[in-house]
Amino acid sequence: MDLGSMMGILISGFGMTVQIFFITLVGSLPLGVVVALCRMSKFKPLALVARFYISVLRGTPLMLQLMAWMFAPYYVFGLSLGPDWKFMACSIGFILNYSAYFGEIYRSGIQSIPRGQYEAAQVLGYTNAQCFMLIILPQVIKRILPAMGNEVIALVKDTSLAFVLGIMEMFTQAKALAAALVSMTPYILAAGLYWCFTLIVEAVLNFLEKKLSYYHD
């Protein structure tokens, strides 16, 4: 098999990798805000539930979480779900796992904002929701962007864990090709594609940092 044919197969898997990546971000970024707000809630039971959620999802391997979502419906509830459940389980596992990490990053950013800004907004007649969305959140995003960027880049590589569910993303394709051809070349090509994707993500993150640079600490 020539390099062109290998690249074609890997790129077909790369499309699934990109799909997992964006679905995870679309789901976990807003859910992370909810997790952070629950974690900081003055209602102690809610805060404890959020802390437990974060502890479990950050303290156990993502691979095991994916397998749990895949097989728990059958072994726990006796449900036989269709083939579409495989991708659904993958999406749920990634979104919940990354929401825990993003939630802690959001929390650290929110708590870094001086209390005086909340009080000043109240004096000016802002509601709590307006204060958070219009004054606090833009500053929080600017402060946490480097940490968020690290997690987003880690997500690019973590998409390869979908192979445990038999999802034909790029690493799964590379693994199958390497076994069939008894060659390391598919792995090298896959590594190059992951690296290129990471470079694109880094460029977008750098652009966002520059766009938000008008917020000064």
Accessible surface in RSA format (square Angstrom, percent):
REM  Atomic radii and reference values for relative SASA: ProtOr
REM  Chains: A
REM  Algorithm: Lee & Richards
REM  Probe-radius: 1.40
REM  Slices: 20
REM RES _ NUM      All-atoms   Total-Side   Main-Chain    Non-polar    All polar
REM                ABS   REL    ABS   REL    ABS   REL    ABS   REL    ABS   REL
RES MET A   1   122.71  63.5  47.52  31.4  75.19 179.0  62.71  53.3  60.00  79.5
RES ASP A   2    95.54  66.9  81.38  81.0  14.17  33.5  45.60 107.3  49.94  49.8
RES LEU A   3   104.74  58.3 101.41  72.6   3.33   8.4 101.43  71.2   3.31   8.9
RES GLY A   4    54.28  66.9   0.00   N/A  54.28  66.9  39.39 108.1  14.88  33.3
RES SER A   5    54.10  45.7  40.46  54.0  13.63  31.4  22.89  48.8  31.20  43.7
RES MET A   6    10.76   5.6  10.76   7.1   0.00   0.0  10.73   9.1   0.04   0.0
RES MET A   7    55.60  28.8  55.60  36.8   0.00   0.0  53.87  45.8   1.73   2.3
RES GLY A   8    41.25  50.9   0.00   N/A  41.25  50.9  32.39  88.9   8.86  19.9
RES ILE A   9    56.17  32.0  52.87  39.4   3.31   8.0  55.71  40.1   0.47   1.3
RES LEU A  10     0.00   0.0   0.00   0.0   0.00   0.0   0.00   0.0   0.00   0.0
RES ILE A  11    89.79  51.1  86.73  64.6   3.06   7.4  86.73  62.5   3.06   8.3
RES SER A  12    73.64  62.2  44.61  59.5  29.03  66.9  51.59 109.9  22.06  30.9
RES GLY A  13     0.24   0.3   0.00   N/A   0.24   0.3   0.24   0.6   0.00   0.0
RES PHE A  14    45.49  22.8  45.49  28.2   0.00   0.0  45.49  27.6   0.00   0.0
RES GLY A  15    40.48  49.9   0.00   N/A  40.48  49.9  33.99  93.3   6.50  14.6
RES MET A  16    55.90  28.9  52.24  34.6   3.66   8.7  53.26  45.3   2.63   3.5
RES THR A  17     0.00   0.0   0.00   0.0   0.00   0.0   0.00   0.0   0.00   0.0
RES VAL A  18    36.43  24.0  36.43  33.0   0.00   0.0  36.43  31.7   0.00   0.0
RES GLN A  19    85.03  47.5  78.14  57.1   6.89  16.4  26.72  56.9  58.31  44.2
RES ILE A  20     3.34   1.9   2.06   1.5   1.28   3.1   3.24   2.3   0.10   0.3
RES PHE A  21     5.68   2.8   5.68   3.5   0.00   0.0   5.68   3.4   0.00   0.0
RES PHE A  22   105.69  52.9 105.54  65.4   0.15   0.4 105.69  64.1   0.00   0.0
RES ILE A  23    55.35  31.5  51.83  38.6   3.52   8.5  54.27  39.1   1.07   2.9
RES THR A  24     0.29   0.2   0.29   0.3   0.00   0.0   0.00   0.0   0.29   0.4
RES LEU A  25    24.19  13.5  24.19  17.3   0.00   0.0  24.19  17.0   0.00   0.0
RES VAL A  26   113.68  74.8 101.97  92.3  11.71  28.2 108.78  94.5   4.90  13.3
RES GLY A  27    20.25  25.0   0.00   N/A  20.25  25.0  16.07  44.1   4.19   9.4
RES SER A  28     0.00   0.0   0.00   0.0   0.00   0.0   0.00   0.0   0.00   0.0
RES LEU A  29    57.24  31.9  56.78  40.6   0.46   1.2  57.14  40.1   0.10   0.3
RES PRO A  30    78.69  57.4  70.20  64.0   8.50  30.9  76.47  63.1   2.23  13.8
RES LEU A  31    53.86  30.0  50.55  36.2   3.31   8.3  53.22  37.4   0.64   1.7
RES GLY A  32     0.00   0.0   0.00   N/A   0.00   0.0   0.00   0.0   0.00   0.0
RES VAL A  33    32.19  21.2  32.19  29.1   0.00   0.0  32.19  28.0   0.00   0.0
RES VAL A  34    80.85  53.2  79.98  72.4   0.87   2.1  80.81  70.2   0.04   0.1
RES VAL A  35    11.31   7.4   9.26   8.4   2.05   4.9  11.31   9.8   0.00   0.0
RES ALA A  36     0.08   0.1   0.00   0.0   0.08   0.2   0.08   0.1   0.00   0.0
RES LEU A  37    80.65  44.9  73.25  52.4   7.40  18.6  73.95  51.9   6.70  18.0
RES CYS A  38    29.37  22.2  28.18  31.4   1.19   2.8   3.91   9.9  25.46  27.5
RES ARG A  39    55.30  23.2  50.79  25.9   4.52  10.8   0.10   0.1  55.20  33.5
RES MET A  40    52.91  27.4  24.83  16.4  28.08  66.8  27.69  23.5  25.22  33.4
RES SER A  41    29.74  25.1  14.45  19.3  15.29  35.2  14.20  30.2  15.54  21.8
RES LYS A  42   196.97  96.1 172.55 105.9  24.42  58.1 120.38 108.3  76.59  81.6
RES PHE A  43   131.82  66.0 124.37  77.0   7.45  19.4 129.64  78.6   2.18   6.2
RES LYS A  44   146.62  71.5 144.85  88.9   1.78   4.2  89.99  81.0  56.64  60.3
RES PRO A  45    71.42  52.1  67.38  61.4   4.05  14.7  71.04  58.7   0.39   2.4
RES LEU A  46    71.62  39.9  68.88  49.3   2.74   6.9  71.50  50.2   0.12   0.3
RES ALA A  47    10.01   9.2  10.01  15.4   0.00   0.0  10.01  14.1   0.00   0.0
RES LEU A  48   109.42  60.9 105.14  75.2   4.28  10.8 105.50  74.1   3.92  10.6
RES VAL A  49    97.53  64.2  94.34  85.4   3.19   7.7  97.20  84.5   0.33   0.9
RES ALA A  50     6.99   6.4   2.50   3.9   4.49  10.2   6.89   9.7   0.10   0.3
RES ARG A  51   127.28  53.4 122.42  62.4   4.86  11.6  18.50  25.3 108.78  65.9
RES PHE A  52   142.53  71.3 137.05  84.9   5.48  14.3 141.98  86.1   0.55   1.6
RES TYR A  53    56.24  26.3  51.70  29.4   4.54  11.8  55.67  41.8   0.57   0.7
RES ILE A  54     6.72   3.8   6.72   5.0   0.00   0.0   6.72   4.8   0.00   0.0
RES SER A  55    71.63  60.5  59.43  79.3  12.21  28.1  29.02  61.8  42.62  59.7
RES VAL A  56    61.93  40.8  57.87  52.4   4.06   9.8  61.93  53.8   0.00   0.0
RES LEU A  57    17.79   9.9  17.61  12.6   0.18   0.5  17.61  12.4   0.18   0.5
RES ARG A  58   108.40  45.5  87.29  44.5  21.11  50.3  12.07  16.5  96.33  58.4
RES GLY A  59    62.10  76.6   0.00   N/A  62.10  76.6  30.77  84.4  31.34  70.2
RES THR A  60    56.71  40.3  49.23  49.9   7.48  17.8  50.09  67.3   6.61  10.0
RES PRO A  61    77.17  56.2  65.37  59.6  11.80  42.9  76.59  63.2   0.58   3.6
RES LEU A  62    16.62   9.3   9.80   7.0   6.81  17.1   9.80   6.9   6.81  18.3
RES MET A  63    67.54  35.0  66.93  44.3   0.61   1.5  36.48  31.0  31.06  41.2
RES LEU A  64   103.24  57.5  99.58  71.2   3.66   9.2  99.74  70.0   3.50   9.4
RES GLN A  65    16.04   9.0  12.48   9.1   3.56   8.5  15.44  32.9   0.60   0.5
RES LEU A  66     0.00   0.0   0.00   0.0   0.00   0.0   0.00   0.0   0.00   0.0
RES MET A  67    75.29  39.0  74.13  49.1   1.16   2.8  66.74  56.7   8.56  11.3
RES ALA A  68    55.47  51.0  44.65  68.9  10.82  24.6  54.87  77.3   0.61   1.6
RES TRP A  69    90.42  36.3  88.33  42.8   2.09   4.9  80.55  43.0   9.87  16.0
RES MET A  70    42.93  22.2  35.83  23.7   7.10  16.9  35.83  30.5   7.10   9.4
RES PHE A  71    85.97  43.0  85.69  53.1   0.28   0.7  85.97  52.1   0.00   0.0
RES ALA A  72    35.25  32.4  30.07  46.4   5.17  11.8  34.50  48.6   0.74   2.0
RES PRO A  73    17.63  12.8  17.44  15.9   0.19   0.7  17.53  14.5   0.10   0.6
RES TYR A  74   122.45  57.2 117.67  66.9   4.78  12.4  69.53  52.3  52.92  65.2
RES TYR A  75   166.16  77.6 132.32  75.3  33.84  88.0  89.72  67.4  76.44  94.2
RES VAL A  76   102.69  67.6  71.01  64.3  31.68  76.3  75.97  66.0  26.71  72.5
RES PHE A  77   146.46  73.3 117.03  72.5  29.43  76.6 124.63  75.6  21.83  62.5
RES GLY A  78    55.42  68.3   0.00   N/A  55.42  68.3  26.59  73.0  28.84  64.6
RES LEU A  79    93.20  51.9  90.66  64.9   2.54   6.4  92.04  64.6   1.17   3.1
RES SER A  80    98.36  83.1  61.65  82.3  36.71  84.6  45.69  97.3  52.67  73.8
RES LEU A  81    84.81  47.2  53.48  38.3  31.33  78.8  55.58  39.0  29.23  78.7
RES GLY A  82    46.31  57.1   0.00   N/A  46.31  57.1  29.54  81.1  16.77  37.6
RES PRO A  83   125.88  91.7 105.01  95.7  20.87  75.9 116.43  96.1   9.45  58.7
RES ASP A  84   122.97  86.1 114.55 114.0   8.42  19.9  39.45  92.8  83.52  83.3
RES TRP A  85    48.70  19.5  44.28  21.4   4.42  10.4  46.96  25.0   1.74   2.8
RES LYS A  86    71.25  34.8  70.96  43.5   0.29   0.7  28.71  25.8  42.54  45.3
RES PHE A  87    50.91  25.5  50.83  31.5   0.08   0.2  50.83  30.8   0.08   0.2
RES MET A  88   103.26  53.5 102.01  67.5   1.25   3.0  80.39  68.3  22.87  30.3
RES ALA A  89     0.00   0.0   0.00   0.0   0.00   0.0   0.00   0.0   0.00   0.0
RES CYS A  90     0.26   0.2   0.26   0.3   0.00   0.0   0.00   0.0   0.26   0.3
RES SER A  91    12.59  10.6  10.90  14.5   1.69   3.9   9.97  21.2   2.62   3.7
RES ILE A  92    45.22  25.7  43.52  32.4   1.70   4.1  45.21  32.6   0.01   0.0
RES GLY A  93     0.22   0.3   0.00   N/A   0.22   0.3   0.00   0.0   0.22   0.5
RES PHE A  94     0.00   0.0   0.00   0.0   0.00   0.0   0.00   0.0   0.00   0.0
RES ILE A  95    33.68  19.2  33.68  25.1   0.00   0.0  33.68  24.3   0.00   0.0
RES LEU A  96    39.96  22.3  39.96  28.6   0.00   0.0  39.96  28.1   0.00   0.0
RES ASN A  97     6.59   4.5   6.59   6.4   0.00   0.0   0.00   0.0   6.59   6.4
RES TYR A  98     4.80   2.2   4.80   2.7   0.00   0.0   2.52   1.9   2.28   2.8
RES SER A  99     0.00   0.0   0.00   0.0   0.00   0.0   0.00   0.0   0.00   0.0
RES ALA A 100     0.00   0.0   0.00   0.0   0.00   0.0   0.00   0.0   0.00   0.0
RES TYR A 101    66.51  31.1  65.05  37.0   1.47   3.8  36.52  27.4  29.99  37.0
RES PHE A 102     0.00   0.0   0.00   0.0   0.00   0.0   0.00   0.0   0.00   0.0
RES GLY A 103     0.06   0.1   0.00   N/A   0.06   0.1   0.00   0.0   0.06   0.1
RES GLU A 104    25.72  14.8  22.61  17.1   3.11   7.4   9.60  18.6  16.12  13.2
RES ILE A 105    24.90  14.2  22.71  16.9   2.19   5.3  24.90  17.9   0.00   0.0
RES TYR A 106    17.36   8.1  17.36   9.9   0.00   0.0   5.07   3.8  12.29  15.2
RES ARG A 107    48.80  20.5  48.80  24.9   0.00   0.0   0.05   0.1  48.75  29.5
RES SER A 108    63.13  53.3  51.58  68.8  11.56  26.6  43.50  92.6  19.64  27.5
RES GLY A 109     3.36   4.1   0.00   N/A   3.36   4.1   3.36   9.2   0.00   0.0
RES ILE A 110    12.46   7.1  11.03   8.2   1.42   3.4  11.03   7.9   1.42   3.9
RES GLN A 111   107.47  60.1  75.08  54.9  32.39  77.1  34.92  74.3  72.56  55.0
RES SER A 112    52.25  44.2  28.37  37.9  23.88  55.0  39.07  83.2  13.18  18.5
RES ILE A 113     8.58   4.9   0.00   0.0   8.58  20.7   0.00   0.0   8.58  23.3
RES PRO A 114    73.09  53.3  61.00  55.6  12.09  43.9  73.09  60.3   0.00   0.0
RES ARG A 115   148.88  62.5 140.59  71.7   8.29  19.7  64.99  88.8  83.89  50.8
RES GLY A 116    40.53  50.0   0.00   N/A  40.53  50.0  30.59  84.0   9.94  22.3
RES GLN A 117    53.33  29.8  48.01  35.1   5.32  12.7  25.32  53.9  28.01  21.2
RES TYR A 118    41.40  19.3  41.31  23.5   0.09   0.2  35.89  27.0   5.51   6.8
RES GLU A 119    94.14  54.0  92.91  70.3   1.23   2.9  31.40  60.7  62.74  51.2
RES ALA A 120    53.52  49.2  45.76  70.6   7.76  17.6  52.37  73.8   1.14   3.0
RES ALA A 121     1.34   1.2   0.15   0.2   1.19   2.7   0.79   1.1   0.55   1.5
RES GLN A 122    94.67  52.9  77.18  56.4  17.49  41.6  26.88  57.2  67.79  51.4
RES VAL A 123   130.03  85.6  98.47  89.1  31.56  76.0 106.38  92.4  23.64  64.1
RES LEU A 124   133.29  74.2 101.45  72.6  31.84  80.0 106.17  74.6  27.11  73.0
RES GLY A 125    59.80  73.7   0.00   N/A  59.80  73.7  34.27  94.0  25.53  57.2
RES TYR A 126    80.49  37.6  69.05  39.3  11.44  29.8  24.39  18.3  56.10  69.2
RES THR A 127    78.09  55.5  70.63  71.6   7.47  17.8  74.67 100.3   3.42   5.2
RES ASN A 128   116.16  80.1 105.03 101.5  11.13  26.8  34.93  84.1  81.23  78.5
RES ALA A 129    68.91  63.4  58.33  90.0  10.57  24.1  66.71  93.9   2.20   5.8
RES GLN A 130    82.74  46.3  79.96  58.4   2.79   6.6  19.82  42.2  62.92  47.7
RES CYS A 131     4.88   3.7   4.88   5.4   0.00   0.0   3.24   8.2   1.65   1.8
RES PHE A 132    30.85  15.4  30.78  19.1   0.07   0.2  30.78  18.7   0.07   0.2
RES MET A 133   111.43  57.7 101.85  67.4   9.58  22.8  85.68  72.8  25.75  34.1
RES LEU A 134   113.04  63.0  92.81  66.4  20.23  50.9  94.44  66.3  18.60  50.1
RES ILE A 135    45.06  25.6  40.01  29.8   5.05  12.2  43.35  31.2   1.71   4.6
RES ILE A 136     0.00   0.0   0.00   0.0   0.00   0.0   0.00   0.0   0.00   0.0
RES LEU A 137    28.67  16.0  28.67  20.5   0.00   0.0  28.67  20.1   0.00   0.0
RES PRO A 138    28.56  20.8  25.17  22.9   3.39  12.3  28.55  23.6   0.01   0.1
RES GLN A 139    31.78  17.8  31.01  22.7   0.77   1.8  10.53  22.4  21.25  16.1
RES VAL A 140     0.15   0.1   0.15   0.1   0.00   0.0   0.15   0.1   0.00   0.0
RES ILE A 141    65.78  37.4  65.78  49.0   0.00   0.0  65.78  47.4   0.00   0.0
RES LYS A 142    55.44  27.0  48.02  29.5   7.42  17.7  21.61  19.5  33.83  36.0
RES ARG A 143    81.49  34.2  54.29  27.7  27.20  64.8  25.82  35.3  55.66  33.7
RES ILE A 144     9.09   5.2   6.76   5.0   2.33   5.6   9.09   6.5   0.00   0.0
RES LEU A 145    15.92   8.9  15.07  10.8   0.85   2.1  15.07  10.6   0.85   2.3
RES PRO A 146    71.42  52.1  63.53  57.9   7.89  28.7  68.76  56.8   2.66  16.5
RES ALA A 147    43.76  40.2  37.68  58.1   6.08  13.8  41.00  57.7   2.76   7.3
RES MET A 148    14.16   7.3  14.16   9.4   0.00   0.0  14.16  12.0   0.00   0.0
RES GLY A 149     5.14   6.3   0.00   N/A   5.14   6.3   5.14  14.1   0.00   0.0
RES ASN A 150   103.36  71.3  95.28  92.1   8.09  19.5  24.20  58.2  79.16  76.5
RES GLU A 151    39.70  22.8  39.55  29.9   0.15   0.4   0.63   1.2  39.07  31.9
RES VAL A 152    13.32   8.8  13.32  12.1   0.00   0.0  13.32  11.6   0.00   0.0
RES ILE A 153    33.85  19.3  33.85  25.2   0.00   0.0  33.85  24.4   0.00   0.0
RES ALA A 154    32.54  29.9  31.26  48.2   1.27   2.9  32.02  45.1   0.52   1.4
RES LEU A 155     0.00   0.0   0.00   0.0   0.00   0.0   0.00   0.0   0.00   0.0
RES VAL A 156     0.00   0.0   0.00   0.0   0.00   0.0   0.00   0.0   0.00   0.0
RES LYS A 157   119.20  58.1 113.59  69.7   5.61  13.4  66.57  59.9  52.63  56.1
RES ASP A 158    44.00  30.8  43.24  43.0   0.76   1.8   0.76   1.8  43.24  43.1
RES THR A 159     0.00   0.0   0.00   0.0   0.00   0.0   0.00   0.0   0.00   0.0
RES SER A 160    24.21  20.5  24.09  32.2   0.12   0.3   6.00  12.8  18.21  25.5
RES LEU A 161    39.54  22.0  39.54  28.3   0.00   0.0  39.54  27.8   0.00   0.0
RES ALA A 162     0.00   0.0   0.00   0.0   0.00   0.0   0.00   0.0   0.00   0.0
RES PHE A 163    62.39  31.2  53.35  33.0   9.04  23.5  53.35  32.3   9.04  25.9
RES VAL A 164    38.11  25.1  10.04   9.1  28.07  67.6  15.87  13.8  22.24  60.3
RES LEU A 165     9.96   5.5   0.00   0.0   9.96  25.0   5.23   3.7   4.74  12.7
RES GLY A 166    37.32  46.0   0.00   N/A  37.32  46.0  27.09  74.3  10.23  22.9
RES ILE A 167     8.73   5.0   5.70   4.2   3.02   7.3   8.73   6.3   0.00   0.0
RES MET A 168    93.60  48.5  86.53  57.3   7.07  16.8  70.72  60.1  22.88  30.3
RES GLU A 169     0.00   0.0   0.00   0.0   0.00   0.0   0.00   0.0   0.00   0.0
RES MET A 170     0.00   0.0   0.00   0.0   0.00   0.0   0.00   0.0   0.00   0.0
RES PHE A 171    55.53  27.8  55.53  34.4   0.00   0.0  55.53  33.7   0.00   0.0
RES THR A 172    20.57  14.6  19.89  20.2   0.68   1.6  19.89  26.7   0.68   1.0
RES GLN A 173    29.07  16.3  28.98  21.2   0.09   0.2   0.00   0.0  29.07  22.0
RES ALA A 174     0.00   0.0   0.00   0.0   0.00   0.0   0.00   0.0   0.00   0.0
RES LYS A 175    97.95  47.8  97.01  59.5   0.95   2.3  44.02  39.6  53.93  57.4
RES ALA A 176    53.09  48.8  40.21  62.1  12.88  29.3  49.06  69.1   4.03  10.7
RES LEU A 177    13.39   7.5  12.81   9.2   0.58   1.5  13.39   9.4   0.00   0.0
RES ALA A 178     9.82   9.0   5.66   8.7   4.16   9.5   5.94   8.4   3.88  10.3
RES ALA A 179    78.88  72.5  50.71  78.3  28.17  64.1  62.32  87.8  16.56  43.9
RES ALA A 180    79.83  73.4  42.64  65.8  37.19  84.6  54.44  76.7  25.39  67.3
RES LEU A 181    61.89  34.5  39.14  28.0  22.75  57.2  43.56  30.6  18.33  49.3
RES VAL A 182   135.60  89.2 109.18  98.8  26.42  63.7 114.30  99.3  21.29  57.8
RES SER A 183    39.19  33.1  24.97  33.3  14.21  32.7  25.82  55.0  13.37  18.7
RES MET A 184   126.86  65.7 122.36  81.0   4.50  10.7  98.71  83.9  28.15  37.3
RES THR A 185    43.12  30.7  42.44  43.0   0.68   1.6  14.48  19.5  28.64  43.3
RES PRO A 186     0.00   0.0   0.00   0.0   0.00   0.0   0.00   0.0   0.00   0.0
RES TYR A 187    69.24  32.3  64.73  36.8   4.51  11.7  45.48  34.2  23.76  29.3
RES ILE A 188   114.17  65.0 107.79  80.3   6.38  15.4 110.85  79.8   3.32   9.0
RES LEU A 189    38.27  21.3  34.04  24.4   4.23  10.6  36.58  25.7   1.69   4.6
RES ALA A 190     3.93   3.6   3.93   6.1   0.00   0.0   3.93   5.5   0.00   0.0
RES ALA A 191    59.00  54.2  49.29  76.1   9.71  22.1  54.88  77.3   4.12  10.9
RES GLY A 192    30.08  37.1   0.00   N/A  30.08  37.1  29.50  80.9   0.58   1.3
RES LEU A 193    29.32  16.3  27.77  19.9   1.55   3.9  27.77  19.5   1.55   4.2
RES TYR A 194    28.44  13.3  28.41  16.2   0.03   0.1  28.44  21.4   0.00   0.0
RES TRP A 195   163.45  65.6 159.26  77.1   4.20   9.9 145.71  77.7  17.75  28.8
RES CYS A 196    66.32  50.2  64.73  72.2   1.59   3.7  20.39  51.7  45.93  49.5
RES PHE A 197    14.16   7.1  12.54   7.8   1.62   4.2  13.62   8.3   0.54   1.6
RES THR A 198    18.19  12.9  18.19  18.4   0.00   0.0  14.21  19.1   3.98   6.0
RES LEU A 199    80.73  45.0  75.32  53.9   5.41  13.6  75.60  53.1   5.14  13.8
RES ILE A 200   107.98  61.4 104.97  78.2   3.01   7.2 107.93  77.7   0.05   0.1
RES VAL A 201    11.79   7.8  10.20   9.2   1.60   3.8  11.79  10.2   0.00   0.0
RES GLU A 202    65.48  37.6  64.12  48.5   1.37   3.3  16.99  32.9  48.49  39.6
RES ALA A 203    60.40  55.5  48.98  75.6  11.42  26.0  54.58  76.9   5.82  15.4
RES VAL A 204    78.59  51.7  75.85  68.7   2.74   6.6  78.59  68.3   0.00   0.0
RES LEU A 205    22.72  12.7  22.72  16.3   0.00   0.0  22.72  16.0   0.00   0.0
RES ASN A 206    82.28  56.7  80.80  78.1   1.47   3.5  16.89  40.7  65.38  63.2
RES PHE A 207   118.96  59.5 115.51  71.5   3.45   9.0 118.33  71.7   0.63   1.8
RES LEU A 208    72.13  40.2  72.13  51.6   0.00   0.0  72.13  50.7   0.00   0.0
RES GLU A 209    74.76  42.9  66.18  50.1   8.58  20.4  18.13  35.1  56.62  46.2
RES LYS A 210   158.99  77.6 146.28  89.8  12.71  30.3  91.66  82.5  67.33  71.7
RES LYS A 211   120.55  58.8 111.60  68.5   8.95  21.3  58.68  52.8  61.87  65.9
RES LEU A 212    32.11  17.9  32.11  23.0   0.00   0.0  32.11  22.6   0.00   0.0
RES SER A 213    61.01  51.6  55.34  73.9   5.66  13.0  32.87  70.0  28.14  39.4
RES TYR A 214   141.48  66.1 120.79  68.7  20.69  53.8  97.89  73.6  43.58  53.7
RES TYR A 215    61.99  28.9  59.19  33.7   2.81   7.3  39.82  29.9  22.17  27.3
RES HIS A 216   158.95  86.9 125.37  87.1  33.58  85.9  85.30  87.9  73.65  85.7
RES ASP A 217   138.31  96.9  71.85  71.5  66.46 157.2  62.18 146.4  76.13  75.9
END  Absolute sums over single chains surface
CHAIN  1 A    12098.3      10200.4       1897.9       8585.5       3512.9
END  Absolute sums over all chains
TOTAL         12098.3      10200.4       1897.9       8585.5       3512.9
